[in-house]
Amino acid sequence: MVAVNSKFEALGSKESFNSSVRHVKMTVALAERVAGGENIADALNELLDEKLIGLEQVQAFVSMLLVDKFGYVSVSKNLMAVSAELSEIHDNAKSWNAIDLVVLYHHPDLGVLILNPKNPGHLSLLDRLNKFELITVYAGAFSKGVNAAIATKAADTLISLYEGRKAKVDAALLKGSYSYKAKKTQLAEAAAEEKKADKAKKAAAKLAKGKKSAKALAAPAPQPVAVVPKPPAPPKAGARMTPMYAVPVSNELFHNGNVEAWKRIIESYKTKHPDLEVLVYYDGERITNLNALFKWGKVKHGSVIQFAVAGENICDVAKLQRYLAQGASKMFEAFLRGPVNSVLPLF
């Protein structure tokens, strides 16, 4: 029996055909931007933010444009160690004017992240690095020919920095015309964010001056709303993630009562912010089932549990941290009031 060629099977329906056409048109548009000297990571993150493309398209764009069309050199590695100071990587890479750089990092919780290591704005996209996760560095010169030896050297050096190793930067990487230039819109947004942060800081200081610090949190308000608990879901593709926040365990043991308090706090947060996800970590490992790890005697006084929030329009993180700190203390019982399988109105 003759095997049927399924090469064009994906084009057999109207929906998949139109999706393919949109992808091809976007590929052509991106090719023009890269040929004009724009870093593809900057362009793709802009399109992801505007929801004009999906995260599942990123690797296809990179492979087609950087590898096939523009001949970038690529070096991949599973990280054997990780750098704790990501800003130092940017401080090094921003002066490598001889080469254009793009990084693909396979984040264990957020999926594939595409970064321009020269762009200071991309520092916030990467909350941390994890050992053994895959990272790929692409080095090239847009539409111009690239010296393969220099490109390989740049990629290897950058990976060494991501692994936290000291790496000697070749002087040949410093001279060239491929320095990072922020767009006017990016500069304006950065200035606006700085102004907003400064205004918030002044307002907080004024409030603190005329008001005493709040005492221990009061018991949650009554009249909880009954709901059916939902299992933890992974963050949406393309979501942003906060840094890791540490919550010290001040109870003698983080026992079943503390576990239930945390579950109800997180459920309350997710009910108020359904598009956000709370990610809990202990000893570097993500915990999707609190009961599976936080057993009697496992997590003791002085231990640190970490959490992060993923999604868009992230808010109420400071309040969440305060509640979780109380839930990890002797005052956890305040969160256990009300019917089982109900949501506390905390946020």
FENBEL-V591297 format. One record per residue. RES is the residue in one small letter. PHI is phi in degrees with one decimal (NA if undefined). OMEGA is omega in whole degrees, 0 to 359 (* if undefined). BURIAL is + if it has 16 or more other ideal C-beta (glycine too) atoms within 10 Angstrom, else -. Layout:
RES;PHI;OMEGA;BURIAL + RES;PHI;OMEGA;BURIAL
//
This chain:
m;NA;184;- + v;-76.1;179;- + a;-69.9;180;- + v;-85.0;178;- + n;-72.9;182;- + s;-101.5;184;- + k;-56.9;184;- + f;-108.3;182;- + e;-61.2;182;- + a;-66.0;181;- + l;-94.7;185;- + g;-80.5;177;- + s;-126.0;182;- + k;-62.5;183;- + e;-65.1;181;- + s;-68.9;178;- + f;-64.1;180;- + n;-65.0;177;- + s;-63.2;179;- + s;-65.9;179;- + v;-63.3;179;- + r;-63.2;179;- + h;-65.7;180;+ + v;-64.2;179;- + k;-62.0;179;- + m;-68.2;178;+ + t;-62.1;178;- + v;-63.0;180;- + a;-64.3;178;- + l;-67.1;179;+ + a;-60.5;178;+ + e;-67.3;180;- + r;-67.3;179;+ + v;-67.1;178;+ + a;-61.2;179;- + g;-83.3;175;- + g;100.0;178;- + e;-99.4;178;+ + n;-63.4;186;+ + i;-68.0;178;+ + a;-66.6;176;+ + d;-63.1;182;+ + a;-66.2;183;+ + l;-69.5;178;+ + n;-66.1;176;+ + e;-64.1;180;+ + l;-68.8;177;+ + l;-65.3;179;+ + d;-62.8;181;- + e;-86.6;179;- + k;59.5;177;- + l;-88.3;175;- + i;-136.9;176;+ + g;-107.9;181;- + l;-61.1;181;+ + e;-67.4;180;- + q;-89.9;190;+ + v;-58.0;184;+ + q;-64.8;177;- + a;-66.4;177;- + f;-60.9;182;+ + v;-63.0;181;+ + s;-63.8;182;- + m;-66.1;187;+ + l;-87.4;184;+ + l;-72.6;184;+ + v;-84.2;186;- + d;-73.9;187;- + k;-83.8;187;- + f;-103.0;171;+ + g;64.3;177;- + y;-69.8;173;+ + v;-80.9;179;+ + s;-125.7;177;+ + v;-131.3;181;+ + s;-117.6;178;- + k;-161.5;168;+ + n;-86.0;188;- + l;-60.8;179;+ + m;-88.5;175;- + a;-153.4;182;- + v;-135.1;177;+ + s;-84.7;178;+ + a;-89.1;182;- + e;-110.7;183;- + l;-68.9;180;+ + s;-64.4;179;- + e;-67.3;177;- + i;-65.0;177;+ + h;-62.2;181;+ + d;-59.7;177;- + n;-77.6;188;+ + a;-66.8;185;+ + k;-63.6;181;+ + s;-98.0;180;- + w;-86.6;186;+ + n;-77.4;183;- + a;-84.4;190;+ + i;-149.7;172;+ + d;-97.7;186;+ + l;-126.1;176;+ + v;-137.2;181;+ + v;-122.0;171;+ + l;-111.0;180;+ + y;-120.7;181;+ + h;-90.4;182;+ + h;-72.1;184;+ + p;-65.2;182;- + d;-112.6;185;+ + l;-101.2;183;+ + g;86.6;184;+ + v;-74.7;173;+ + l;-111.3;176;+ + i;-111.8;189;+ + l;-131.7;167;+ + n;-104.2;185;+ + p;-63.8;177;+ + k;-88.5;184;+ + n;-88.3;181;+ + p;-62.3;180;+ + g;-68.2;181;+ + h;-82.9;177;+ + l;-62.6;182;- + s;-76.2;180;- + l;-76.4;184;+ + l;-113.2;183;+ + d;-74.9;181;+ + r;-168.1;172;+ + l;-111.4;178;+ + n;-120.6;176;- + k;-60.3;174;- + f;74.3;175;- + e;-80.8;184;- + l;-81.1;174;- + i;-131.0;179;+ + t;-128.7;178;+ + v;-110.9;177;+ + y;-109.6;181;+ + a;-130.3;181;+ + g;-163.9;183;+ + a;-142.8;180;+ + f;57.0;183;+ + s;-89.3;181;- + k;-92.5;178;- + g;-64.3;183;- + v;-124.0;175;+ + n;-74.5;185;- + a;-60.1;181;- + a;-67.1;179;- + i;-66.6;181;+ + a;-63.5;179;+ + t;-64.7;178;+ + k;-61.1;180;+ + a;-63.2;181;+ + a;-64.6;180;+ + d;-63.2;180;+ + t;-65.3;180;+ + l;-65.1;178;+ + i;-63.8;177;+ + s;-59.3;179;+ + l;-67.8;178;+ + y;-64.0;178;+ + e;-85.6;177;+ + g;80.3;180;+ + r;-94.7;175;- + k;-74.0;183;- + a;-132.3;178;- + k;-79.2;182;- + v;-86.9;179;+ + d;-64.4;181;- + a;-60.0;181;- + a;-66.1;180;- + l;-77.6;188;+ + l;-87.8;184;- + k;-105.3;179;- + g;164.1;185;- + s;-113.3;185;- + y;-108.6;177;+ + s;-77.4;180;- + y;-78.3;177;+ + k;-126.5;180;- + a;-72.4;176;- + k;-71.8;179;- + k;-60.8;179;- + t;-65.2;179;- + q;-66.7;179;- + l;-63.6;179;- + a;-65.3;179;- + e;-65.2;179;- + a;-63.9;179;- + a;-65.8;180;- + a;-66.0;179;- + e;-64.5;179;- + e;-64.9;179;- + k;-65.6;179;- + k;-64.4;180;- + a;-65.5;180;- + d;-65.8;179;- + k;-65.4;179;- + a;-65.7;179;- + k;-64.3;180;- + k;-65.8;180;- + a;-65.3;179;- + a;-65.5;179;- + a;-65.4;180;- + k;-67.5;179;- + l;-66.7;181;- + a;-66.8;182;- + k;-68.9;184;- + g;-96.4;184;- + k;-143.5;179;- + k;-75.5;180;- + s;-63.3;180;- + a;-68.5;180;- + k;-81.9;181;- + a;-57.5;184;- + l;-60.9;179;+ + a;-74.9;180;- + a;-63.4;180;- + p;-58.7;182;+ + a;-63.8;181;- + p;-74.5;179;- + q;59.6;175;- + p;-67.6;181;+ + v;-104.2;183;- + a;-71.0;178;- + v;-144.4;174;- + v;-94.0;182;- + p;-62.4;180;- + k;-109.5;177;- + p;-69.5;180;- + p;-63.2;180;- + a;-112.9;178;- + p;-70.7;178;- + p;-60.9;178;+ + k;-65.6;179;- + a;-59.9;178;- + g;84.4;181;+ + a;-69.8;175;+ + r;-94.7;183;+ + m;-134.7;178;+ + t;-73.7;170;+ + p;-63.4;178;- + m;-79.7;177;- + y;-105.9;183;+ + a;-95.5;176;- + v;-121.6;179;+ + p;-74.4;177;- + v;-87.1;182;+ + s;-103.6;172;- + n;-79.1;181;+ + e;-60.5;176;- + l;-138.9;175;+ + f;-87.9;188;+ + h;-99.2;186;+ + n;-58.6;178;- + g;-64.8;177;+ + n;-64.8;179;+ + v;-60.3;181;+ + e;-63.6;178;+ + a;-61.9;179;+ + w;-63.0;181;+ + k;-62.4;181;+ + r;-74.1;177;+ + i;-65.1;182;+ + i;-66.2;178;+ + e;-63.5;178;+ + s;-63.7;180;+ + y;-63.5;183;+ + k;-71.1;176;+ + t;-68.4;178;+ + k;-72.9;183;- + h;-125.8;186;+ + p;-63.8;181;- + d;-88.4;180;- + l;-107.0;180;+ + e;-123.9;176;+ + v;-97.7;182;+ + l;-108.3;183;+ + v;-109.6;182;+ + y;-131.6;173;+ + y;-141.4;180;+ + d;56.4;176;- + g;80.9;183;- + e;-113.3;178;- + r;-74.7;182;- + i;-109.8;180;+ + t;-93.8;177;- + n;-129.4;183;- + l;-58.8;181;+ + n;-64.6;184;- + a;-70.2;183;- + l;-107.1;189;+ + f;-83.1;178;+ + k;-91.2;181;- + w;-55.0;177;- + g;87.6;182;- + k;-75.7;181;- + v;-106.8;188;+ + k;-109.8;178;- + h;-53.6;180;- + g;95.5;176;- + s;-69.6;179;+ + v;-122.1;173;- + i;-105.0;182;+ + q;-112.8;174;+ + f;-146.4;175;+ + a;-143.2;178;+ + v;-119.3;181;+ + a;-121.0;179;+ + g;140.1;178;+ + e;-110.6;180;- + n;53.5;182;- + i;-68.7;181;+ + c;-153.9;178;- + d;60.6;182;- + v;-70.6;180;+ + a;-62.4;179;- + k;-65.9;177;- + l;-60.2;180;+ + q;-63.4;179;- + r;-64.1;179;- + y;-64.2;180;+ + l;-65.2;177;+ + a;-63.7;177;+ + q;-67.9;179;+ + g;-67.0;178;+ + a;-93.8;182;+ + s;-112.3;178;+ + k;-71.5;183;- + m;-91.7;184;+ + f;-64.2;186;+ + e;-62.7;179;- + a;-60.2;183;+ + f;-96.2;183;+ + l;-101.6;181;- + r;-81.3;180;- + g;97.4;182;+ + p;-62.9;175;- + v;-65.4;181;- + n;59.0;177;- + s;-124.1;181;+ + v;-104.1;177;+ + l;-81.7;179;+ + p;-81.9;184;- + l;-92.1;188;+ + f;-118.2;*;+
//
